[in-house]
Amino acid sequence: MNKLYEICKKVREQFCIDNDYLWEEDLAGCCYDISAFLYDELIQKGYDAKWIEGEYYGCYHCWVECNGYILDLSVKQFERFSRKKVLQFIYIRKCQASIYHKKVREMDGILC
């Protein structure tokens, strides 16, 4: 999981630089793009990853699943919906997380 975290961190940092965001920002509205960049990076590194469109707290959302984990680089935007403070900017949890619902589609192949 440490390798996945390092890839996530690098992708999030680069995304923020490329798009003039601050690392501390919640990236609200960027889930599609940042998940696509993360997905492409993982595929290029040989990981078996899936880019997912679905719902999180009842809202449209995108994330990546890889090696049995949910990788969500824009999770902080949902702090206002959860009843607790979201401290992390990178969310990595086992895929059984019940607040993530695959509703729309999964993608395989390079997106960007």
ChimeraX attribute file (.defattr): number of C-alpha atoms within 10 A of each C-alpha:
attribute: neighborCount
match mode: 1-to-1
recipient: residues
	/A:1	10
	/A:2	7
	/A:3	8
	/A:4	16
	/A:5	14
	/A:6	11
	/A:7	16
	/A:8	26
	/A:9	16
	/A:10	14
	/A:11	20
	/A:12	23
	/A:13	14
	/A:14	16
	/A:15	20
	/A:16	17
	/A:17	12
	/A:18	9
	/A:19	8
	/A:20	9
	/A:21	15
	/A:22	12
	/A:23	14
	/A:24	10
	/A:25	12
	/A:26	19
	/A:27	20
	/A:28	11
	/A:29	13
	/A:30	16
	/A:31	21
	/A:32	17
	/A:33	15
	/A:34	24
	/A:35	28
	/A:36	22
	/A:37	22
	/A:38	27
	/A:39	31
	/A:40	21
	/A:41	19
	/A:42	21
	/A:43	18
	/A:44	12
	/A:45	10
	/A:46	9
	/A:47	14
	/A:48	14
	/A:49	23
	/A:50	23
	/A:51	24
	/A:52	24
	/A:53	22
	/A:54	17
	/A:55	17
	/A:56	18
	/A:57	13
	/A:58	11
	/A:59	12
	/A:60	16
	/A:61	24
	/A:62	29
	/A:63	29
	/A:64	26
	/A:65	21
	/A:66	19
	/A:67	14
	/A:68	13
	/A:69	18
	/A:70	21
	/A:71	27
	/A:72	22
	/A:73	26
	/A:74	25
	/A:75	23
	/A:76	21
	/A:77	18
	/A:78	17
	/A:79	13
	/A:80	10
	/A:81	12
	/A:82	11
	/A:83	8
	/A:84	9
	/A:85	11
	/A:86	16
	/A:87	10
	/A:88	13
	/A:89	20
	/A:90	17
	/A:91	18
	/A:92	21
	/A:93	14
	/A:94	12
	/A:95	14
	/A:96	11
	/A:97	10
	/A:98	8
	/A:99	10
	/A:100	19
	/A:101	18
	/A:102	16
	/A:103	12
	/A:104	12
	/A:105	11
	/A:106	15
	/A:107	14
	/A:108	13
	/A:109	12
	/A:110	14
	/A:111	14
	/A:112	10
